[in-house]
Amino acid sequence: MIPDFSRVGVVSLRVVRQLKRDRRTIGLIVFAPIVLMILFGYALSGDMSGVHLGLVDEGGHPVIRGHIESISDFDLLHLRTESDAERLIKDGRLNGAVVLQPDGVRVLLDSSSLQISNAITAAVQAGAAAEGATMNARGAEGASNTGSESGAGYSGGAAGAEGASAITTRYIFGYDLEMMDTVGPAILGLVVFFFTFINAAISFIRERSQGTLEKFMVSPLSRVEMISGYVLGFSLFTLLQSATTLSVVTLGFGVPLKGSVASALFIVLLLGAGSLVLGSFFSNFARSEFQVVQFIPLIITPQIVLCGIWWPLQSVPDFIRPFSYILPLTYAADALRAVMLRGAGIADILYPDLLALGVFFVLFFAAATLMLRREVG
């Protein structure tokens, strides 16, 4: 059947007129791609900065030390012993450490972020190469100055080669981690956050359209009890979703789980609770399921870019990075990596990760309760 293009034009004209009356959709069509491209552009092109690196100087290798100290992307912490550096790496306060010893160089790494580990390793190798070049140059200069002396037997070049730094790498965490292992815990949080937000927002819109919220408002239920009931009800499904997703990540893709399952599920549940109240809050600004989907570029996508899921926070430019620390996925990803890759317990991630997730939940729980009053009351 050959379509009648005049009828097709009538349908398309109706769509254009409908979108023309929806200013929110027009705004998202025009401005959302611009904002997202700016975020992706800066996040992908930003240099690594803010890497917390320990430096233990036990003697020798001034060239390597000077090279590392000259890199502005490293936040150096000078330490006395290697055990101090190892302890701070285990506590999550250092991304790695360089131990300068008379007989060589030891690099301590936390490989839960491969990009940061590679940056530290590359810096040490560059310093060692510069040290080797300096020693060879000095050896060649010494040989030229003493070459005319008979019987001197000068072997400065050989000495320079023998004195080249031997680099030993030691992984405090994750010596055999692959890319999926480092991003898997963060993706677990992202999946739960995304679907919980969408389901909660759409459910609240249906409750409004069907008049269920109005019926609740004339009942003895308070607004706090209503929101709490919704959170508790959705949390049961969030728990099922979290357990399923965790099983796929660990069993299907082989991501290690060195901590307890209960700790990982608790983090995801707390994140899911925050996503529930966030969806409830933003449902007040939407009148249909289609408008809920429009929130994805504004709520979900920035967290994918800025929360250290695919690349570390240290690669996010400094002027954008403060926004990363107000987004819940930043703390959920860090906590899940600590539990799954390092074997951390609840006490180890209580501050700042769990505290930040708790504060996020409380703030948007209060906001969702107040917006419910304005919408229906």
Secondary structure, DSSP 8 states (H G I E B T S, - for coil): ----HHHHHHHHHHHHHHHHH-HHHHHHHHHHHHHHHHHHHHHHH-----EEEEEEE-S--HHHHHHHHH-TTEEEEEES-HHHHHHHHHTTS-SEEEEEETTEEEEEEETTSHHHHHHHHHHHHHHHHHHHHHHHHHHHHHHHHHTTSTT----HHHHHHHTS--EEEEEEE-TT--HHHHHHHHHHHHHHHHHHHHHHHHHHHHHHHTTHHHHHHTSS--HHHHHHHHHHHHHHHHHHHHHHHHHIIIIIS-----S-HHHHHHHHHHHHHHHHHHHHHHGGG-SSHHHHHTTHHHHTHHHHHHSSSSS-GGGS-TTTHHHHTTSHHHHHHHHHHHHHHH---GGGGIIIIIHHHHHHHHHHHHHHHHHHHHHH-
